[in-house]
Amino acid sequence: MGGFNKEGAMHIVITGSTRGLGQGLAVEFLNQGHDVLINGRDSKRVEEVKKSLDKRYPSNRILAYSCDVVDFSEVEKMYQYALTEFGSVDIWINNAGMDQNREHVWDYDPEHMNTIIDVNIKGVLNGTRVASERMKESGGFIYNMEGYGSNDMMSDKMSIYGMTKRAVTYFTLSAAKEVKDSQVKICLLSPGMVVTDLLLGSLPKDSEKREKSIRIFNILADTVADVATFLVDRIIKNKKNGVRIAWLTKTRITGRFLSQIFRKRELKGLE
């Protein structure tokens, strides 16, 4: 893979990286000496995060670009901006995503429903399309983010979000086959349950159901920092196409439930 600068740093673009796991990934890449472009739809939020990161890291290692990943032309412009400023794009992570309201299928607001589908599916398609075309000669990695539903798991009032994430998994694995004879490598990131606003927003309002969900989250969820560190370490080491980098594996899940017999986990933020 090309695109290393003289210090050996890689250049990474992360969509939806002004909060949650996306921001956590950006911070960890910066911690490990790499250069990052942060992105979000809210230009004010993007600039706030950029200023915050500039206080901790050299400002020339951080780019900020505000755009909606649903707009193909804007995604093209973002890639070109990163390429112009960094000289290359080595890793592109399609992290931008949107959760759904917890409501029955007959209650879905059509506009909100379409926005979720656009961001979670079209955003991934746009990012993968743009990055793969540009990386054909220079080489590079594209990572798409899995989520609830990717493994066919189903839950009440999660059908839209689950559908979009299942689509992302299918698309990514299929696209990886299409690029197998090129310099492009397309892979999956599977973070499991991460304590972010998205996860906390999924807590039921009913007190009994909320308490039950918190018990499960305390067993299976993890902090942004822990998950981001794990994912970034493996992204940097990965050299293969079509790889799934998974944090919450079946082995880890089993171990968590067994360990509850001896020690209960209580994560900060899950009150």
N, C-alpha and C positions, 0 to 999 in steps of 0.2 A: 504494500500500500504506500502510495506516495503522499506528499504533503506535509512532511515533518520539517519544522524550521530548524535552525542551526542548534538550538538548545534541546531538540528532540521532543518539543511539545506538540501535541495534536490540536487540531482546530475542530471544535464541536458546536453544532447548532442544536438547540433543544427548544421545540415548540411548547407553548404553555408552561414556561419556566419562571413565572413571577411569584409562584406560591407552591405549597405542597411538595410532592415528590419531585416535580420538575425543577423547582428551585433547589431542592436538596441535591439533585444530581449535578446541577451547575456548580454548587458550592464544593462538592467533593472533587469534581474535575479540576476546579481551581486549586483546591488543597493539594492535589497531586501534580501541579505544575502545568496544566493544560489551559488552552485559551477557549473561551466560551462566548457564544452569542445567545443572549436571553431574549425571549419573545413572549408577547401576550397581546390581547386585543385592546386592552386599556392602556393608552399611551402614557397617561399619568402614572399608573402603577409601574409600568416598564421603567420609566425614568427614576422613580423612587427606589426600585430594587437596584438599578444601575448605580445610583449614588451611594446606596448602602454598601454594595460590594466594593465600590471604588475605595472605601475607607479601609478595607481589609486586604485588597490585592492591587497590584499595579493596574491602573486604568486602561493601559493599552492591551491588556489581556482580556478585556471584557467589552463586547459589543452589545448594543441594545437595539432591537427592531420591533416596532409595533405594527402588527397586521393581523387580519383575520385569515386563518389557514384555509377557510372555505373558499377564499378568493384565489384562484389559480395564478393569476397574473401577479398578485402580491407575494405569493410564495416564491415565484420566479425572481422577483425583485429582491426578496430577502436572501435567497441563495447567492445572487450576484453581489449583493452588498458584502456578505461574509467572504466570498471569494476575493473580492477587490481588497478588502481590509486585511484579511488573514493571509491571502495568497493561495489558500486551498481550503477545502472542507473535507475532513477525514471521517467524521462521524456525524450522521444526521439522526436525531431521535424525535420521532413523532409521538410526543407525549400529550399534546393538547387533547383534552377530553371534557365531557360534560355529563353530569349525573342527571337522573330523572326524578321528578316528584314521585313520592310514594302514593300512587293512586291507581284505581282500576282502569282497565283498557277503555271503558266507555266514558271515563272522565278526562281523558287526555285532552289538553289544549292543543289544537292542530299546529299552531305556530311553535309552541315549545317542543312538541314532538318532532317537527321537521328540523328544528335547530339542533337537537340532540343528534339526529341522524346525520345532518350536515357536518357537524364538528367531529363526531366520533368516526365517521366513515369517510366522508368526502375529504376531510382534513388529512387523514392518513393517505388516501389515494393521491391527493395533490402533492404532499411532501415526498412520497415514494416516487411518483412520476418525475418530479423535477430533479430530485437528487440522483436517481438512477441514470437519467439521461446525461447529467453533468459528470457523473463518476465513471462512465463507461471506459474512458481512456486513462484517467488518473488513478482510478481505484478508490474504494471507500466503503464504509459500512452504513447501513440504514437499519435502525431498530424501531420496531412498532410495539406499542404498549398493550399488553393483554389486560383483562379485568374480569369482573364477575360475569360468568356466562361463557367465557372462552373455552372452558372444559365441559360445557353442556350442563353445568349446574343451574338449577332453576329455583326461583323464590317468588313469593307473592309480591306483586307490584314492582317487579324489576324487569319486565319483558322487553321494554324498548332498549334500556341500557345493555341488558344481556345479549340481545340480538345484535347490537352494534359491535360488541366485543367478540362475539362468535364470528362475525363477519371479518373482523380484523385478523383473527387467527387464520381463518381459511385463506384470505387474500395473501397474507404474509408468506405462508408455507407454499402457496401456489406460485407467488412471484419469485420466491427463492429458487424454485426449479427453473423458471424462465431465465434467470441471470447466471445460472451455474457455469456457463462457458465464458463469462465476462469477468471484468475486474471488480464488479459490484457484488457485495454480499448483503443479503437481506435477512434479518434475524428478529427474534422476539424477546421482549423483556416481560417477565411475569413476577410482579412485586408482591403479590398476595395482599393481605390487609395491612394498610398503612394508616397511622393516626394522622389524618389530614382533615380539612374542612369537609371534603367530600364524604369521608367515612362518618364523621360526626353528624353530618347532615342527614345521614340515612337512619339515624336512631329514631325509633317509633316514639310518638308522643304519649301513647298509653304507658303509664308508669310500670305496670307489670311486664309488658313486652320490652320496654326500654331497659329494665333491669336485667332481663334475660339476654338481650343483645350485648349489653356491657360485659356480662360474664363471659360470653363467647369471644368478644373482642379482646378482653384481657388475656385470654388463652392464646388466641391466634394472631392478633395484630402486633405490629412493631412500630418503632419510631421512624420518622423520615431519615434521620441520620444513620441508623443501623442498616436500613434497606438500601439507601443510596450508596453507602460505602461498599456493601456487598456487590451491588450491580456494577458500579464503576470499576471495581477491581477486576471483575470478570469481563467487562466490555474491553478493557485495555489489553487483557491477556488473549482474548478470542481472536483467532485467525481463520475461522471456518464460516461457511455460508449455511444458512438455514438452521442456526443454533437457537435453542430456547434457553435463556438464562433465567432460572427460576429460584426464587427465594423460599417461598412457602411450599416445599415439597411434601409428598405423602409421608416420608420418613420424619420430617420436622413436625408435621401435624400430629402424628402418632406420639412422638416424644413429648410434645407440649401437653397433650391430654394425660399422659402417664405421669408427668412431672407434677401435675396439679394435686396428686395424692400427697405429695411431700411439701410443695411450696406453691402458694398462689401468687400469680403475677398481678400487679396493679400498675397499669400504665398511666402516666401523667396525661391529663386531658380527658380521661374517660370517667367522668363523674356523673 
